[in-house]
Amino acid sequence: MKNADVFNGLKQQQYKADIDSVKAQIFALDSSYPEGYKDWTGHAERAEEQAQGIFNAMVAILPKYSTYELNEDTVALLDQYVELRGELAELKRQLQKEVA
């Protein structure tokens, strides 16, 4: 297995955990009861910690990770992650307007 393949495999797992975290944050904000918010927030934090752990492992294994290019599958996950982050930001803005 080439280093580029290892890099893309790790990045894909990182983005999947990041996506899971953002989805959980969205579910938490959409939750209509306090326990649901707490449960989803906890899930989001665990997924975020998992993504950070994967990134840390990648840096340890591939110190020159920034020299590798993302493949199509990794780019698709990155695009999905960025789109969800935008949805989360918009939801937060809407909720702030409702509170104000």
Buried (B, 14 or more C-beta within 10 A) or exposed (E): EEEBEBBBBBBBBBBBBBBBBBBBBBBBBEBEEEEEBEBBBEBBEBBBEBBBEBBEEBEEEBEEBEEBEBBEEBBEBBEBBEEBBEEBEEBEEEEEEEEE
